[in-house]
């Protein structure tokens, strides 16, 4: 299980989710975000507020945004901008970017270790 954070963005500002929710996958997080956006949209409409101006940014445990869900996408499904396949592709792009970043970090760490070792050898000769 992974923890996902549902940060709310609105015209009034943003609200960070500091607790998060444990879910089985990014797809489960997507469905949970859609359900929550729909529930919150009903409340906003009762209060005469426009839910279409709100968005969830769903982030993983490392704080990387996995995807965004505009409330308009949930309340007006015929106008969906990001069908499920596009969301899945977006998740894959984020995962690929994270993998590349991790690989670069490991390479840089090995270089730093090598430089440190060389520096120690030079210092012992002095």
N, C-alpha and C positions, 0 to 999 in steps of 0.2 A: 504494500500500500504506500502511496505517495501522498504528501500533503500539498494541497493547492490553496491559493489565497485569492479571494474574490474582491478586488479593489474596485470601488464604485467611483465613476467619474460623472460629474453633473455640471450644469452651468454655474452652480454655486461653489464649485471646487471639487476636491476629491476626498474620499474616505478610504483609508487603508484597512485591510483585514489583517489584524495582527495574530489571529488565532488559527485561521485556515481550517480546511476540512480534509480528512483522509479519504482518498478515493482510489479505486483500483487502477485507473488509467486516465489519460488525457481525454479520451472519449467520454468517460464517466463524468469528468469535470465539465466538459462541454454541455452534457445533458443537464447536470445540476445547475449550471449557470443559466441555461435556458429556463428551467423551472423557476428559479429564484427571480429572474428578470420578469417573468410572466406574473408571478405573485406580487412583486413590488409594483408592477405596472398597474394592476387592478387598484392597489391602494392609492397610487398617485392620481389615477383618474377620478377616484372618489373625492380626492382633495382638490380637484380641478387643476392638476399639474400635468405637464406634458411629459410622459415617460420616454418619448422618442429622443429626447435630448440627453439621455443617460446611457452609460456604457459600463459593462464589467470588463476589467482587465484581469485575466486569470494568469497568475504567476505560479511558478514551481517553488520548491523549497529553497532554491538558490537565488530567488528573486527575479528570475528571467521570465518575461511575459511570454506565455505559451500561445495565447490567442486573445482576441477581444470579441465581446458579444455586445453589439449595439442593441438596446432594448427594442428599437424599431424593427430589427430583424426578427424578433420573437413575436411582437404584437402585430406585425404586418407580414406574415410569411410569404405572401405573393410577391413582395418586394425584396425578398432576401438578396443580399449582396454576396453572402458567403455560404454557398451550399456546403453540405457536409464534406464533400470531396475536397473543396478548397480549404476548409478548416484542417482536415487531415494533412493536406499538403503543407499548410502553414506550420503545423506541429512538426512535421518531418524536417522542414527547413530549419526550424529552431533547434531540433535535436542534432542535425548535421553541423550546424554552426557551433553548438556546444562541444561536439566531438572534436571538431577542428581546433577549437580554442584549447581544449584539454591537451590535445597532441602538441600544440605549440608551447603550452605551458611546461609540459614534460621535457621537451627539447631544450627550452630555455633553462630549466632547472638543472639538467645534465651539464649544459655549458657552464653555468654558474659554479657547479660542483667542481668541474675540471679547472676552471680559473682559480678557484679557492685552493685546490690542491697544488697547482703550479705556484701560486703565491706563497703558500706555506713552504714549499721546497726552496724557493728563492730566499725566503727569510731565514731558513736554517743555514744557508750558505753565507749569510752576511755576518 
